[in-house]
Amino acid sequence: MNTEFHYWITGLIALRAGFDEDEAKTIAYASEYVDENDISIRVQDRRGQGHYSNFISQTMNILKPKNQLMRIYPIFHFVPGEPDAPSARRRDGKMHILNTTPNNENANAMLDAAFKSTADIRLYRIGIATHTYVDTWAHQNFVGWYDYFNNIGLDIKPDIGHADGEHHPDWVSHYWEDIRLVDSEVNNRARFTAAAEALFFQYCDYLKTQGRPEHSTEWSKLQEELILLQGKTYSGNKPYYEEERLKSYRKRLPNWADFDEKDWFDAAIDTKVRGLRDSNEGLKSRLTIFKDEYYWKDGIDKEDSHWFRFQEAVKEHERFAIKTLTPRFKEMGYDIAVL
């Protein structure tokens, strides 16, 4: 899924389930930021009291060493599910122990752990686990691993994740074909609406435990709203009608700014550019001689900043996910805890 679901639709679902607007904004931003948190940095204390390092939750470099990919893709984007799920039936009959399947037990466990996390990072963990949870619908039948299982047709791209499927699995209201499957015609509007329904009831159940008002009876109304928001269905090689959908999201959420990946970062951190600003893309990133330096902004308590709390939530999510997925990986002969 892309920003449309992870930020806009997630935010709307959170609001309709009963989170207040600030809470919903935090959840939605954290959910989308999982895809933007792809740079590992060291933030220094101006008083010389050490530094803080973050963990990344996404990488644009799918050729990273296997040990690095295994700490990102299955944990944040391709959570292994039930290999024999009906939705995973393939024409070649193959199954994979790491296959992503919708609403699977591992993804549910991650979301449940987020609901039970400490109050200071709970909303951030809910956002991160939400991203992971709904991606089990969008990324179903792919594995976060180099494997021919991911291959679609004669594509020469590396067979990891949905690289061969390009952006088709992530586009709202998109129709496309996954020729590996028995049921090869894929309707993203149906998949995404199913993900929205499951997420809405997860949120409602959680808020009920917090003594908040009951909103679960509102699903049918929200379902109609989401189908309308997702708009016209389409096929092809670009996300048609995207601007129309964005206008509809903004109309439903008039007090929300468009997602900007720099908001939380710039509010917490000063960047000292040394020479030219560092590039984190391709060959340019390797040619940087003088690395930029990062410092906590003066006058803020870093522990109260969105960026710091998000990064702490990423670390907690990763630790829980590793513990949860270790038995699955050990069946393959890998110990993900030490990769």
C-alpha positions as CSV (number, residue, x, y, z in Angstrom):
1,M,0.0,0.0,0.0
2,N,1.1,3.6,-0.5
3,T,0.5,6.9,1.2
4,E,-3.2,6.9,0.2
5,F,-4.0,4.0,2.5
6,H,-1.2,4.2,5.1
7,Y,-1.8,7.8,5.8
8,W,-5.2,9.1,4.6
9,I,-7.4,6.0,4.8
10,T,-5.7,4.8,8.0
11,G,-6.3,8.2,9.5
12,L,-10.0,8.2,8.5
13,I,-10.4,4.7,9.9
14,A,-8.8,5.7,13.2
15,L,-11.1,8.7,13.5
16,R,-14.3,6.7,12.7
17,A,-13.3,4.1,15.3
18,G,-13.1,6.7,18.0
19,F,-9.5,8.0,18.3
20,D,-9.5,11.8,18.7
21,E,-8.0,13.8,15.9
22,D,-4.5,14.2,17.4
23,E,-4.3,10.5,18.1
24,A,-5.5,9.6,14.6
25,K,-2.9,11.9,13.1
26,T,-0.1,10.3,15.1
27,I,-1.2,6.8,14.1
28,A,-1.6,7.7,10.5
29,Y,1.8,9.6,10.3
30,A,3.6,6.7,12.0
31,S,1.9,4.2,9.7
32,E,3.2,6.0,6.6
33,Y,6.5,6.9,8.1
34,V,7.4,3.2,8.2
35,D,8.0,3.5,4.5
36,E,10.0,6.7,4.7
37,N,12.2,5.7,7.7
38,D,15.0,4.4,5.4
39,I,18.1,6.3,6.6
40,S,20.2,5.3,9.6
41,I,21.7,8.3,11.4
42,R,23.5,9.2,14.6
43,V,22.0,12.2,16.5
44,Q,24.6,13.9,18.7
45,D,24.0,15.7,22.0
46,R,25.4,19.2,21.8
47,R,26.8,18.8,25.3
48,G,28.8,15.7,24.3
49,Q,26.7,13.3,26.2
50,G,26.7,10.5,23.6
51,H,24.6,9.9,20.6
52,Y,21.3,8.3,19.5
53,S,21.1,5.8,16.6
54,N,17.8,4.8,15.0
55,F,16.7,1.6,13.2
56,I,15.4,1.7,9.7
57,S,12.0,0.2,8.8
58,Q,12.4,0.4,5.1
59,T,15.1,0.3,2.4
60,M,15.1,1.4,-1.2
61,N,18.0,-0.9,-1.8
62,I,16.6,-4.4,-2.3
63,L,20.1,-5.6,-3.0
64,K,21.1,-5.2,0.7
65,P,22.7,-8.2,2.3
66,K,20.3,-10.9,3.3
67,N,20.8,-10.3,7.0
68,Q,19.8,-6.7,6.7
69,L,16.7,-7.4,4.5
70,M,15.5,-10.1,7.0
71,R,15.5,-7.4,9.7
72,I,13.2,-5.2,7.6
73,Y,11.0,-6.9,5.1
74,P,9.3,-9.8,7.0
75,I,9.1,-7.6,10.1
76,F,7.6,-4.5,8.7
77,H,6.2,-5.3,5.2
78,F,5.8,-9.0,4.5
79,V,4.8,-10.8,7.7
80,P,4.8,-14.6,7.2
81,G,1.4,-16.1,7.5
82,E,-0.3,-19.4,6.7
83,P,1.3,-21.0,3.6
84,D,-1.8,-23.2,2.9
85,A,-4.3,-20.3,3.1
86,P,-7.0,-20.5,0.3
87,S,-5.9,-17.1,-1.0
88,A,-2.4,-18.5,-1.6
89,R,-3.4,-21.2,-4.1
90,R,-1.0,-21.2,-7.0
91,R,-1.1,-22.7,-10.4
92,D,2.2,-24.5,-9.8
93,G,1.0,-25.8,-6.4
94,K,4.0,-24.3,-4.6
95,M,3.9,-23.0,-1.0
96,H,6.4,-21.1,1.0
97,I,6.9,-21.0,4.8
98,L,7.4,-17.2,4.6
99,N,4.4,-16.4,2.4
100,T,2.5,-13.3,3.4
101,T,-1.2,-14.0,3.9
102,P,-3.9,-11.6,4.9
103,N,-4.9,-11.1,8.6
104,N,-2.4,-13.7,9.7
105,E,-1.6,-14.7,13.2
106,N,1.8,-13.1,13.4
107,A,0.6,-9.7,12.1
108,N,-2.3,-9.9,14.6
109,A,0.1,-10.6,17.4
110,M,2.2,-7.5,16.5
111,L,-0.9,-5.3,16.5
112,D,-2.0,-6.7,19.8
113,A,1.4,-6.1,21.3
114,A,1.2,-2.5,20.1
115,F,-2.1,-2.0,21.9
116,K,-0.5,-3.2,25.1
117,S,2.7,-1.1,24.8
118,T,3.7,1.7,27.2
119,A,1.7,4.9,26.9
120,D,4.6,7.1,25.7
121,I,5.0,5.1,22.5
122,R,1.7,3.3,22.2
123,L,0.2,5.4,19.4
124,Y,3.5,5.2,17.4
125,R,3.6,1.4,17.8
126,I,-0.1,1.2,16.8
127,G,0.8,3.1,13.6
128,I,3.8,0.9,12.8
129,A,1.9,-2.3,13.5
130,T,-1.1,-1.0,11.5
131,H,1.3,-0.6,8.5
132,T,2.5,-4.1,8.9
133,Y,-1.0,-5.5,9.5
134,V,-2.7,-4.0,6.4
135,D,0.3,-4.8,4.2
136,T,-0.6,-8.5,4.7
137,W,-3.5,-7.8,2.3
138,A,-1.6,-5.8,-0.2
139,H,1.5,-7.9,-0.1
140,Q,-0.2,-11.3,0.1
141,N,1.5,-14.2,-1.8
142,F,4.9,-12.5,-1.7
143,V,7.8,-13.2,0.7
144,G,10.3,-10.7,2.1
145,W,13.2,-12.8,0.8
146,Y,15.2,-13.5,-2.3
147,D,13.2,-16.4,-3.8
148,Y,11.8,-17.5,-7.2
149,F,8.5,-17.9,-5.4
150,N,8.1,-14.1,-6.0
151,N,8.8,-14.3,-9.7
152,I,6.1,-13.2,-12.1
153,G,6.6,-14.0,-15.7
154,L,9.9,-13.3,-17.3
155,D,10.8,-10.2,-15.3
156,I,14.5,-9.8,-14.8
157,K,14.3,-7.8,-11.6
158,P,15.5,-9.5,-8.4
159,D,12.9,-11.9,-7.0
160,I,12.4,-10.2,-3.6
161,G,9.1,-8.9,-2.3
162,H,6.8,-7.7,-5.0
163,A,9.5,-6.2,-7.2
164,D,8.2,-8.2,-10.1
165,G,4.7,-7.0,-9.4
166,E,6.0,-3.4,-9.4
167,H,3.6,-1.0,-7.7
168,H,0.4,-2.9,-8.7
169,P,-0.2,-4.5,-5.3
170,D,0.0,-1.0,-3.6
171,W,-2.3,1.1,-5.7
172,V,-5.8,1.9,-4.4
173,S,-8.7,0.7,-6.5
174,H,-6.4,-1.0,-9.0
175,Y,-7.2,-4.1,-11.0
176,W,-4.2,-6.2,-12.0
177,E,-3.2,-9.9,-12.7
178,D,-1.0,-12.1,-10.6
179,I,-0.4,-15.0,-13.1
180,R,1.0,-17.2,-10.4
181,L,-2.3,-17.6,-8.7
182,V,-5.3,-19.9,-9.4
183,D,-7.5,-16.8,-9.0
184,S,-5.2,-14.5,-11.0
185,E,-7.5,-11.5,-11.3
186,V,-6.7,-9.1,-8.4
187,N,-9.1,-6.4,-7.2
188,N,-7.2,-4.1,-4.9
189,R,-10.4,-2.3,-3.9
190,A,-11.8,-5.5,-2.5
191,R,-8.5,-6.3,-0.8
192,F,-8.1,-2.9,0.7
193,T,-11.7,-2.7,1.9
194,A,-11.3,-6.0,3.6
195,A,-8.1,-4.7,5.3
196,A,-10.0,-1.5,6.3
197,E,-12.8,-3.6,7.9
198,A,-10.4,-5.8,9.9
199,L,-8.4,-2.7,11.0
200,F,-11.5,-0.8,12.0
201,F,-12.8,-3.6,14.3
202,Q,-9.3,-4.0,15.8
203,Y,-9.3,-0.3,16.7
204,C,-12.9,-0.5,18.1
205,D,-12.0,-3.5,20.2
206,Y,-8.9,-1.8,21.6
207,L,-10.7,1.5,22.4
208,K,-13.5,-0.5,24.1
209,T,-10.8,-1.8,26.5
210,Q,-9.9,1.8,27.3
211,G,-13.4,2.7,28.2
212,R,-14.0,4.7,25.1
213,P,-17.4,4.9,23.3
214,E,-18.5,2.0,21.1
215,H,-18.3,2.7,17.3
216,S,-18.3,-0.8,15.8
217,T,-21.9,-0.4,14.6
218,E,-20.6,2.3,12.3
219,W,-18.8,-0.1,9.9
220,S,-21.5,-0.2,7.2
221,K,-21.5,3.6,7.0
222,L,-17.7,3.7,6.9
223,Q,-17.6,0.9,4.3
224,E,-19.8,3.0,1.9
225,E,-17.6,6.0,2.6
226,L,-14.4,4.1,1.8
227,I,-15.8,2.6,-1.4
228,L,-16.7,6.1,-2.5
229,L,-13.3,7.5,-1.6
230,Q,-11.5,4.7,-3.5
231,G,-13.3,5.9,-6.6
232,K,-13.2,4.5,-10.0
233,T,-11.4,1.2,-10.6
234,Y,-8.7,1.0,-13.3
235,S,-6.0,-1.1,-14.7
236,G,-2.7,-0.2,-16.4
237,N,0.7,0.9,-15.4
238,K,0.1,4.1,-13.4
239,P,-2.3,5.0,-10.5
240,Y,-5.1,6.6,-12.5
241,Y,-7.5,9.0,-10.7
242,E,-5.0,9.6,-7.9
243,E,-5.5,13.3,-7.7
244,E,-9.3,12.9,-7.6
245,R,-8.9,10.5,-4.6
246,L,-6.5,12.9,-2.8
247,K,-9.0,15.7,-3.1
248,S,-11.6,13.4,-1.6
249,Y,-9.4,12.5,1.3
250,R,-8.6,16.2,2.0
251,K,-12.3,17.0,1.9
252,R,-13.0,14.3,4.5
253,L,-10.0,15.4,6.6
254,P,-9.9,19.2,6.2
255,N,-7.6,19.9,9.1
256,W,-4.9,17.4,7.9
257,A,-1.8,18.5,6.0
258,D,-0.4,16.4,3.2
259,F,2.1,13.9,4.5
260,D,5.6,15.3,4.7
261,E,8.3,12.9,5.8
262,K,10.4,15.8,7.1
263,D,7.9,17.1,9.6
264,W,8.8,14.9,12.6
265,F,12.5,14.9,11.8
266,D,12.9,18.6,11.3
267,A,10.9,19.4,14.5
268,A,13.4,17.4,16.6
269,I,16.8,17.5,14.7
270,D,19.1,20.2,13.3
271,T,21.2,19.1,10.3
272,K,24.7,20.5,9.9
273,V,25.5,20.3,6.2
274,R,29.1,19.8,5.5
275,G,29.8,20.8,1.9
276,L,26.8,19.6,-0.1
277,R,23.8,18.0,1.6
278,D,24.2,14.3,1.8
279,S,22.4,12.2,-0.8
280,N,21.0,8.9,0.2
281,E,20.3,7.7,-3.3
282,G,22.3,5.3,-5.4
283,L,25.9,6.0,-6.3
284,K,25.8,9.6,-4.9
285,S,25.5,8.3,-1.4
286,R,28.8,6.5,-1.8
287,L,30.6,9.5,-3.1
288,T,29.9,11.7,-0.1
289,I,33.2,12.7,1.5
290,F,32.0,14.9,4.4
291,K,29.0,13.4,6.1
292,D,26.3,15.7,7.4
293,E,26.0,15.9,11.2
294,Y,22.8,15.7,13.2
295,Y,22.1,17.3,16.6
296,W,19.0,17.5,18.8
297,K,17.4,20.9,18.5
298,D,18.0,23.3,21.4
299,G,15.1,23.8,23.8
300,I,13.4,20.5,23.2
301,D,13.1,17.4,25.3
302,K,14.0,14.7,22.8
303,E,12.0,12.1,24.7
304,D,8.9,14.1,24.0
305,S,9.5,14.5,20.3
306,H,7.5,12.5,17.7
307,W,10.7,11.4,15.9
308,F,12.3,10.0,19.0
309,R,9.1,8.2,20.1
310,F,8.6,6.8,16.7
311,Q,12.2,5.4,16.6
312,E,11.8,3.9,20.0
313,A,8.5,2.3,18.8
314,V,10.3,0.9,15.7
315,K,12.9,-0.7,18.0
316,E,10.2,-2.2,20.2
317,H,8.2,-3.5,17.2
318,E,11.4,-5.1,15.8
319,R,12.2,-6.8,19.1
320,F,8.7,-8.2,19.4
321,A,8.6,-9.3,15.8
322,I,12.0,-11.1,16.0
323,K,10.8,-13.0,19.0
324,T,7.5,-13.9,17.3
325,L,9.1,-14.9,14.0
326,T,12.2,-16.7,15.3
327,P,10.5,-20.2,15.4
328,R,9.4,-19.8,11.8
329,F,12.9,-18.9,10.6
330,K,14.5,-21.6,12.7
331,E,12.5,-24.1,10.6
332,M,14.5,-22.8,7.6
333,G,17.8,-23.0,9.5
334,Y,18.1,-19.3,10.3
335,D,18.3,-17.6,13.6
336,I,16.9,-14.1,12.8
337,A,17.9,-12.9,16.3
338,V,21.6,-13.1,15.4
339,L,21.5,-12.4,11.6
